[in-house]
Each structure stands twice: as structure tokens, then as C-alpha cells.
Amino acid sequence: MPTHPDAVDAPRHPDACFDADWLALRATADRAARAPRLEALAAAWLQGRRRRHPQAPLRLMDLGCGSGANARHLAPRLPGPQQWTLVDHDTGLLERARTLGADLRDAQGAKPQVDTRCRDLGTLAAPALADTDLVCASAVLDLMPASWLVRLADACTSTGCALLITLSVDGTWRFLTHGSAEPPVPDDAFVRDAFNAHQRRDKGLGAALGPDAAPALAALLAARGFDVETAASPWRLDLAAPPQAALACALIDGWRDAATAQCPHAAARIAAWHARRSAQCAARGKEVLEVGHLDLFASPPVATPAALRPDGPAARAR
């Protein structure tokens, strides 16, 4: 699994950096939350691509791959043969992706070809997606500004590739008891609004769209003729289960920190809210913390510029 030769850590804003421990903590919740229907749509679209170009491998690119969890989840659910390009700005996470992905297999049990590239996603342009069949990303979109989404939509239009974008935050969360929403505690809405405002801060590329990112990308792609479907993919964290309670506690800590950074004048108010909600998580009762996310699958128009280019997918099949 080769690494791109210029693999050095790409500069990135601190708010857009995530360590391996956090990625491992959220991995189980991510797997449970994904929308299976959209994965099935992606698999069916790739099968059609495979039939049209039987001599070419299916080329998949995972943007902001982190430790490779997205590819490890998707590879056995998608047809082969597969050729993955994993892109991230962190060489340490890319090394972990190589290690954890050593046993990667596609839906037919074949081992994919995997390449890793150390890149700042801010440099994304159409040539980077050349010959790509499916662009993937997980828990990345909400960090990006509107201008980046436009570039992504334009690049995918030019290339004629599909997109499967998962686990973009939608700005909602709530506590459930026996499946029903419990009454909010004081300042739930205040902390949520402050956190969402913090999510919209500049992460190094311009003001991030945060919870508005997935709907914005859906609209951009639909305007370019893509067939777009979205589906809710919420985390549902059972506070009675220690690993899920640990993730819930980490989330509440993060919400406190972001809300305080956004509204330092309300630090005491936010600390009081944090104490109440942290105690609830530590008690490991029967509640469930539901955190909203959105998944998106988009397939390009049947006739695309990429299909006609000399170096496009049709050319690869000749």
C-alpha cells in the first residue's frame, strides 16, 4: 500500500485536526449510524459502471480518510475490483490506515489496490479526481466552506463520478428516554446554538458551513444534473453501555469547550449546563443521546464530459 512520495504533514487548522483516539472512540457509533440504502445505491451504481467498463478497476477516492475507517467499512460492501486512493493531511493517520487496511477485501473477497496521498483538501481540484468513479468522505463535509463545496461539485461534474458522503453533522442532538424525547434541561438550546456557531468558524479555508454543508452540497449537485438522495444517519448512544457513554461524555466535553470559545461571557452558564449533562452520562441510566448526521449519495447525469474525454473511463476500458 504505497504512500505518495511527497508524504509530509500538510498544514491544517487546529479545528480540523483529529487524533487516532477520537477516531477510534467514534468508530462503532459511525458504523451503526450509516444509511444502508445509500450504500446499496452506491454499490448498484458501481456495478453499472463495471459493466460498461469491464477492463478497468473501480477507482474510489476517500477524502479526509483519517485512519481509514471509511474504506474499511465500504470496501466489503462495494463491488470490485477496487482501487482506493486514501487522502489525508496527517501522515500518522495515513500510516495507521495502511496498517489497519492490510486485510481489506471487496464484496467478492478480492484484495483492493490501495494508495495513500498526503494532501491538504484545500487544494482539491478537478485533476485530482481524474478517472475516479466514486468520491467518498466521512465526517468531513461540515468542516468545509461553501467555495470548497462548489469546487467539489464542479470537479465531480467534470469527472463524471458519483459521491457517497456520510456522517455530516446536521446540528441537532437530543436525549431520549424509552424512545421519546425527554424535556430539555436549561440551556440545551443555548449550548447547541453556540456550538453550531463555532462549527461555522473558519477552519483554514474560509467560514465552514457546519450543519448546513450536506444540504448545500445536495443542492449544488442537483443543480448540475446529479440524482441526489439523502438519509438521516444519527448516532444513538446508549448511556447504559460504557463505550457509548464514554463517547457521549467526550461529546459533551467538546460541546462545552466549543460553546465557551464561542461565548466566553457565558462560561459559568455553560459550565453549569455541562455539569448537569455530564452527571447524566456518568449515571449510565436508560437514556439515549441521539446526535443528528446526514448521509448523501449522488450519481452523475448519464452523459458526462468525462465519458467523452480521451482519458476518461471509456478510454480506460479500450
C-alpha positions in Angstrom: 0.0 0.0 0.0 2.3 2.8 -1.2 2.3 6.3 0.2 2.6 9.2 -2.2 6.2 10.2 -2.4 5.8 13.7 -1.1 4.0 12.4 2.1 4.7 15.1 4.7 2.1 16.5 7.1 0.1 19.2 5.2 -0.6 22.3 7.2 -4.1 22.3 8.7 -6.1 24.4 11.1 -6.3 23.0 14.6 -10.1 22.8 14.5 -9.8 20.5 11.5 -7.4 18.0 13.2 -8.5 14.8 14.9 -6.3 12.3 16.7 -6.5 8.5 16.4 -8.0 8.1 19.9 -11.0 10.2 19.0 -11.5 8.4 15.7 -11.3 5.0 17.5 -13.8 6.2 20.1 -16.4 7.1 17.5 -15.8 4.2 15.1 -18.6 1.9 16.5 -21.2 4.7 16.5 -20.2 5.6 13.0 -20.7 2.1 11.7 -24.1 1.7 13.4 -25.3 5.1 12.1 -24.7 4.8 8.4 -27.6 4.6 5.9 -27.5 1.2 4.3 -29.8 2.2 1.5 -27.4 4.8 0.2 -24.5 2.2 0.4 -26.7 -0.1 -1.7 -27.3 2.6 -4.2 -23.6 3.3 -4.5 -22.9 -0.5 -4.9 -25.6 -0.7 -7.7 -24.2 2.4 -9.5 -20.7 0.9 -9.4 -22.0 -2.4 -10.7 -23.4 -0.5 -13.7 -20.1 1.3 -14.1 -18.3 -2.0 -14.0 -20.5 -3.5 -16.8 -19.8 -0.5 -19.0 -16.1 -0.6 -18.5 -15.2 -4.3 -17.6 -11.5 -4.0 -18.2 -11.0 -1.1 -15.7 -10.8 -1.3 -11.9 -13.3 0.7 -10.0 -11.5 3.8 -8.7 -12.5 5.1 -5.3 -11.2 8.2 -3.5 -11.7 8.8 0.2 -11.2 12.4 1.1 -10.0 13.1 4.7 -9.6 9.4 5.3 -8.1 9.6 8.8 -7.2 6.1 9.9 -9.1 4.5 7.0 -12.3 3.6 8.8 -14.5 4.7 5.8 -12.6 2.5 3.3 -12.6 -0.5 5.7 -16.4 -0.2 6.1 -17.2 0.4 2.4 -14.8 -2.0 0.6 -16.6 -5.2 1.5 -20.0 -3.6 0.7 -19.0 -2.5 -2.8 -18.1 -4.5 -5.9 -14.6 -5.0 -7.2 -12.0 -4.9 -8.4 -11.3 -1.8 -6.4 -8.5 0.7 -6.5 -8.6 3.1 -3.5 -6.8 6.4 -3.0 -6.9 7.5 0.6 -6.3 11.2 1.1 -5.5 13.0 4.4 -3.2 15.8 5.6 -1.8 13.7 8.5 1.0 11.2 7.8 0.5 9.4 11.1 -3.2 8.7 10.4 -2.2 7.5 6.9 0.3 5.1 8.3 -2.5 3.8 10.6 -4.8 3.5 7.6 -2.2 1.3 5.9 -1.7 -0.9 8.9 -5.4 -1.4 9.6 -6.3 -1.8 6.0 -3.8 -4.6 5.3 -6.7 -7.1 5.2 -9.1 -5.0 3.1 -11.3 -7.1 0.8 -14.0 -6.1 -1.7 -17.5 -7.7 -1.9 -16.1 -10.5 -4.0 -13.3 -11.2 -1.4 -10.5 -9.8 -3.6 -7.8 -7.6 -2.2 -8.1 -4.0 -3.5 -5.1 -1.9 -4.6 -4.7 1.0 -2.1 -2.6 4.1 -2.4 -2.3 6.9 0.2 -1.7 10.6 -0.5 -0.8 13.3 2.0 -2.7 16.3 0.8 -4.5 19.3 2.2 -8.1 19.1 1.0 -8.0 22.8 0.4 -6.1 22.1 -2.8 -8.8 20.0 -4.3 -9.3 20.5 -8.0 -10.8 18.5 -10.9 -7.4 16.9 -12.0 -7.1 15.3 -8.6 -10.3 13.3 -9.3 -9.3 12.3 -12.8 -10.6 8.7 -13.6 -12.3 8.5 -10.2 -15.6 6.5 -10.2 -16.7 7.2 -6.6 -15.7 10.0 -4.3 -16.2 9.2 -0.6 -15.8 11.2 2.6 -17.0 10.7 6.1 -17.3 13.3 8.9 -15.5 15.9 6.7 -18.1 17.9 4.8 -19.2 20.1 7.7 -15.6 21.4 8.1 -15.6 22.9 4.6 -16.7 26.4 3.3 -19.2 27.0 0.5 -16.4 27.7 -2.0 -14.9 24.2 -1.4 -18.3 22.5 -1.9 -18.6 24.4 -5.2 -15.2 23.1 -6.3 -16.1 19.6 -5.3 -19.4 19.7 -7.2 -17.6 21.1 -10.3 -14.8 18.5 -10.1 -17.3 15.6 -9.8 -19.3 17.1 -12.7 -16.2 17.3 -14.9 -15.0 13.8 -13.9 -18.4 12.2 -14.1 -18.0 10.4 -10.8 -20.6 9.6 -8.1 -20.3 10.7 -4.5 -21.1 8.9 -1.2 -20.7 11.4 1.7 -21.5 10.1 5.1 -21.9 11.3 8.7 -22.1 15.1 8.2 -23.5 16.7 11.3 -26.9 18.3 11.0 -26.7 20.5 14.1 -29.2 18.6 16.2 -29.0 16.4 19.3 -31.4 15.3 22.0 -31.7 12.9 24.9 -34.3 10.1 24.6 -35.9 8.0 27.3 -37.8 4.9 26.2 -37.7 6.2 22.6 -39.3 9.6 23.4 -37.5 12.9 23.7 -37.1 13.9 27.3 -37.7 17.5 28.4 -34.7 19.7 27.7 -32.6 20.9 30.6 -31.9 24.6 31.0 -29.6 25.9 28.3 -29.7 22.9 26.0 -30.7 25.2 23.1 -28.2 27.9 24.1 -25.3 25.5 24.1 -26.4 23.8 20.9 -26.7 27.2 19.1 -23.3 28.3 20.4 -21.7 25.0 19.3 -23.2 25.3 15.8 -22.0 28.8 15.5 -18.5 27.6 16.5 -18.8 24.9 13.8 -19.2 27.6 11.2 -15.9 29.3 12.1 -13.0 29.4 9.6 -11.2 26.0 9.7 -8.4 27.4 7.5 -10.2 27.5 4.2 -13.0 30.0 4.9 -16.1 30.0 7.1 -17.2 26.4 7.4 -20.8 25.5 6.6 -21.1 23.2 9.6 -24.6 21.7 9.8 -25.6 23.4 6.5 -22.9 21.6 4.5 -24.7 18.4 3.4 -27.9 20.2 2.2 -25.8 22.8 0.4 -23.8 20.1 -1.4 -27.1 18.3 -2.3 -28.4 21.5 -3.9 -25.2 22.1 -5.8 -25.2 18.6 -7.2 -28.9 18.6 -8.1 -28.4 21.9 -10.0 -25.7 20.2 -12.0 -28.0 17.3 -13.0 -27.0 14.7 -10.4 -29.6 12.4 -9.0 -29.2 13.0 -5.2 -30.6 11.1 -2.3 -30.0 11.9 1.4 -30.8 9.9 4.5 -30.6 10.6 8.3 -27.7 8.7 10.0 -27.9 9.7 13.6 -25.7 8.4 16.4 -27.8 6.7 19.1 -25.6 6.4 22.1 -26.9 4.1 24.9 -25.7 5.7 28.1 -26.0 2.3 29.9 -23.2 0.9 27.6 -19.8 2.1 28.9 -18.2 2.6 25.4 -21.1 4.6 24.2 -21.4 6.6 27.4 -17.7 7.4 27.0 -18.3 8.8 23.6 -21.3 10.8 24.9 -19.2 12.3 27.7 -16.5 13.2 25.2 -19.1 14.9 23.1 -20.5 16.9 26.0 -17.0 18.0 26.9 -16.4 19.1 23.3 -19.7 21.0 23.2 -18.8 22.8 26.4 -15.4 23.8 25.0 -16.7 25.0 21.7 -19.6 26.8 23.3 -17.3 28.5 25.8 -14.9 29.6 23.0 -17.8 31.0 21.1 -19.5 32.7 24.1 -16.8 33.3 26.7 -19.1 35.8 28.5 -21.4 32.8 29.3 -18.6 30.4 30.6 -20.3 30.0 34.0 -23.7 29.3 32.4 -22.2 26.7 30.1 -20.2 25.1 32.9 -23.4 24.6 34.9 -25.1 23.0 31.8 -22.1 20.8 31.4 -22.2 19.6 35.0 -25.8 18.6 34.6 -25.4 16.7 31.4 -22.1 15.1 32.4 -23.7 13.7 35.6 -26.5 12.2 33.5 -23.9 10.4 31.2 -21.9 9.2 34.2 -25.0 7.8 35.9 -25.4 5.4 32.9 -29.1 5.3 33.1 -31.6 4.3 30.4 -31.3 7.4 28.3 -30.0 7.6 24.7 -28.1 10.5 23.3 -29.1 11.0 19.7 -26.8 13.1 17.6 -28.0 14.0 14.1 -26.0 13.3 11.0 -26.9 13.2 7.3 -25.6 10.8 4.5 -25.7 11.7 0.8 -25.4 9.6 -2.4 -25.3 11.4 -5.8 -24.9 9.8 -9.2 -24.0 12.0 -12.2 -26.0 12.6 -15.3 -25.9 9.7 -17.7 -24.0 11.7 -20.3 -21.0 13.4 -18.7 -17.9 15.2 -20.2 -15.7 12.6 -18.5 -17.3 9.8 -20.6 -16.3 11.5 -23.8 -12.7 12.6 -22.8 -9.8 10.7 -24.3 -8.5 10.0 -20.8 -11.9 9.3 -19.3 -13.4 6.0 -18.1 -14.3 4.8 -21.6 -10.7 5.3 -22.7 -9.5 3.1 -19.8 -11.8 0.3 -21.0 -10.4 0.3 -24.5 
